[in-house]
Amino acid sequence: MAGRLATGFGLNIPQFEIAYVPPGLADLHPEGRDLGSGPVFASRVAPNANEIVFLEATRVPRDVRRDVIAFDWWIRNGDRSLTAKGGNPNLLWDAGNSELVVIDHNLAFDQDFDADAFLATHIFQAEFPALRADLVLMAEYAARMKATLELWDHAWRSVPDEWLFHDDEQTVSTDFDPTASAALLARCHTEDLWRLP
């Protein structure tokens, strides 16, 4: 879901699809056994890109830094932390092309999202105060979010049923609530979008 929204929002995401892994193929490779079979998230490799380090963050163009933190704030993705003490940014940096590659939205739509921790540890935390102080910029982001939100229904229909359950028998549901997540994203229609706790 978050990958489709990120692409629609204009973030540089490696091309991805939902692929199908037959059971026999998964058994042939040690990593395949851990991942299992059935529908899987398949992403292209980002060649020449490595995990971004703290000192490279300022090399990322300012508009891209703002895009990433605004998007993560909107979807409540608290999994892009990096400070001088370390972290896990889930971002790649292609130094040869001076290009940021956005990966991994595992904590998107987090019901336990901690806004204070987000603002203290997000790799691009320094961009947030200026973003919130600029009424025009906030309105532009809200408009982009509204346009991106139009992708929600199509993205949700493409989610395989298997991903909605913890078990192969489909008896134990995941805790993902599409209605609550859509309501969370609908904050882009209100001033609550930028409200701090």
C-alpha positions as CSV (number, residue, x, y, z in Angstrom):
1,M,0.0,0.0,0.0
2,A,2.6,2.5,1.1
3,G,4.8,1.7,-2.0
4,R,2.0,2.5,-4.3
5,L,1.2,5.7,-2.5
6,A,4.9,6.7,-2.4
7,T,5.2,6.2,-6.1
8,G,2.1,8.3,-6.7
9,F,3.5,11.0,-4.4
10,G,6.6,11.2,-6.6
11,L,9.2,9.5,-4.4
12,N,12.0,7.6,-6.1
13,I,11.0,4.0,-5.3
14,P,12.5,1.0,-7.1
15,Q,10.0,-0.5,-9.5
16,F,8.1,-3.2,-7.8
17,E,5.3,-5.8,-8.5
18,I,3.5,-8.5,-6.7
19,A,5.1,-11.7,-7.9
20,Y,4.2,-15.4,-7.2
21,V,6.7,-17.8,-5.9
22,P,5.8,-21.5,-6.4
23,P,6.3,-23.7,-3.3
24,G,9.0,-25.8,-5.0
25,L,11.1,-22.8,-6.0
26,A,11.0,-21.4,-2.4
27,D,12.4,-24.7,-1.1
28,L,15.4,-24.6,-3.4
29,H,17.1,-21.6,-1.7
30,P,17.8,-21.1,2.0
31,E,16.4,-17.5,1.9
32,G,13.4,-18.7,0.0
33,R,12.4,-21.1,2.7
34,D,12.4,-18.2,5.2
35,L,10.3,-16.0,2.8
36,G,7.9,-18.7,1.9
37,S,5.8,-19.1,-1.3
38,G,2.8,-17.5,-2.8
39,P,2.4,-13.8,-3.5
40,V,5.5,-11.8,-2.6
41,F,6.6,-8.2,-2.9
42,A,9.3,-8.2,-5.6
43,S,11.4,-5.1,-6.0
44,R,14.1,-4.2,-8.6
45,V,17.6,-3.8,-7.3
46,A,18.8,-0.2,-7.0
47,P,22.2,-0.5,-8.7
48,N,25.1,1.5,-7.3
49,A,23.1,2.5,-4.3
50,N,24.1,2.0,-0.7
51,E,22.4,2.7,2.6
52,I,22.7,6.4,3.2
53,V,24.9,7.5,6.1
54,F,24.3,10.5,8.3
55,L,26.9,12.8,6.7
56,E,25.3,12.2,3.3
57,A,21.9,13.4,4.3
58,T,22.7,17.0,3.5
59,R,23.7,16.1,0.0
60,V,20.1,15.1,-0.7
61,P,18.3,18.0,-2.4
62,R,16.1,20.0,0.0
63,D,12.9,19.4,-1.9
64,V,13.5,15.7,-1.8
65,R,14.3,15.8,2.0
66,R,11.0,17.7,2.5
67,D,9.1,15.2,0.3
68,V,10.3,12.3,2.3
69,I,9.5,13.7,5.7
70,A,6.2,15.1,4.6
71,F,5.2,11.7,3.2
72,D,6.4,9.8,6.2
73,W,4.5,12.2,8.5
74,W,1.4,11.7,6.4
75,I,1.5,7.8,6.4
76,R,2.9,7.7,10.0
77,N,6.0,5.8,9.0
78,G,8.4,6.0,12.0
79,D,10.9,3.7,10.4
80,R,13.3,6.2,8.8
81,S,15.5,7.1,11.7
82,L,19.1,8.3,11.5
83,T,21.0,10.6,13.8
84,A,24.7,11.1,14.4
85,K,24.4,8.2,16.8
86,G,23.1,5.8,14.2
87,G,19.8,4.4,13.1
88,N,17.9,2.7,10.3
89,P,17.0,5.2,7.6
90,N,15.6,2.8,5.0
91,L,17.0,5.0,2.3
92,L,19.7,4.4,-0.3
93,W,22.1,6.9,-1.8
94,D,23.3,6.6,-5.3
95,A,26.4,8.8,-5.0
96,G,27.3,8.5,-8.7
97,N,23.9,10.0,-9.7
98,S,23.4,12.1,-6.5
99,E,20.0,10.3,-6.2
100,L,18.0,9.2,-3.1
101,V,16.2,5.9,-3.4
102,V,13.3,5.3,-0.9
103,I,12.7,1.7,0.3
104,D,10.9,0.0,3.1
105,H,7.7,1.3,4.5
106,N,7.2,-1.5,7.1
107,L,5.9,0.8,9.8
108,A,3.5,2.8,7.6
109,F,0.0,3.4,9.1
110,D,1.5,2.6,12.6
111,Q,-1.3,2.7,15.2
112,D,1.4,3.3,17.9
113,F,3.1,6.1,15.9
114,D,5.1,8.3,18.3
115,A,5.2,11.8,16.8
116,D,7.8,13.0,19.3
117,A,10.2,10.1,18.5
118,F,9.6,10.7,14.8
119,L,10.5,14.3,15.0
120,A,13.6,13.5,17.1
121,T,15.0,10.7,15.0
122,H,13.8,11.1,11.4
123,I,16.8,11.5,9.1
124,F,15.3,14.7,7.7
125,Q,13.9,16.0,11.0
126,A,15.6,19.4,10.4
127,E,13.2,20.1,7.5
128,F,10.0,19.8,9.4
129,P,9.9,23.1,11.4
130,A,10.4,25.1,8.2
131,L,7.8,23.0,6.4
132,R,5.2,23.6,9.1
133,A,6.0,27.4,9.1
134,D,5.3,27.8,5.4
135,L,1.5,27.9,4.7
136,V,2.0,27.7,0.9
137,L,4.3,24.7,1.2
138,M,1.9,22.9,3.6
139,A,-1.0,23.6,1.2
140,E,1.0,22.2,-1.8
141,Y,1.8,19.1,0.1
142,A,-1.8,18.6,1.2
143,A,-2.8,18.9,-2.5
144,R,-0.3,16.3,-3.5
145,M,-1.5,14.0,-0.7
146,K,-5.1,14.4,-1.8
147,A,-4.2,13.5,-5.3
148,T,-2.2,10.5,-4.1
149,L,-5.0,9.4,-1.8
150,E,-7.1,8.8,-5.0
151,L,-4.8,5.7,-5.5
152,W,-5.9,4.0,-2.3
153,D,-8.9,2.0,-3.5
154,H,-7.0,0.6,-6.5
155,A,-3.9,-0.2,-4.3
156,W,-6.1,-1.9,-1.7
157,R,-7.8,-4.1,-4.3
158,S,-4.4,-5.3,-5.5
159,V,-3.4,-6.6,-2.1
160,P,-3.4,-10.5,-2.2
161,D,-5.8,-12.1,0.3
162,E,-2.9,-14.1,1.7
163,W,-1.2,-10.9,3.0
164,L,-4.2,-10.2,5.3
165,F,-3.6,-13.3,7.4
166,H,-0.7,-14.7,9.5
167,D,-1.4,-18.3,8.6
168,D,-1.8,-20.3,5.4
169,E,-5.3,-21.4,6.5
170,Q,-6.3,-17.7,6.7
171,T,-7.8,-18.0,10.1
172,V,-5.6,-15.4,12.0
173,S,-6.0,-11.9,10.5
174,T,-3.3,-9.3,10.6
175,D,-3.9,-6.2,12.5
176,F,-4.0,-4.0,9.4
177,D,-7.2,-2.0,9.4
178,P,-7.8,-0.5,5.9
179,T,-10.6,1.7,7.1
180,A,-8.6,3.2,9.9
181,S,-5.6,3.6,7.5
182,A,-7.7,5.4,4.9
183,A,-9.1,7.7,7.7
184,L,-5.6,8.4,8.8
185,L,-4.6,9.4,5.3
186,A,-7.7,11.5,5.0
187,R,-6.1,14.0,7.4
188,C,-4.8,15.6,4.3
189,H,-8.3,17.2,3.9
190,T,-8.0,18.9,7.3
191,E,-5.7,21.1,9.3
192,D,-5.1,18.1,11.6
193,L,-2.5,16.9,9.1
194,W,0.2,19.1,10.4
195,R,-0.9,19.2,14.1
196,L,1.7,18.3,16.6
197,P,0.8,16.2,19.7
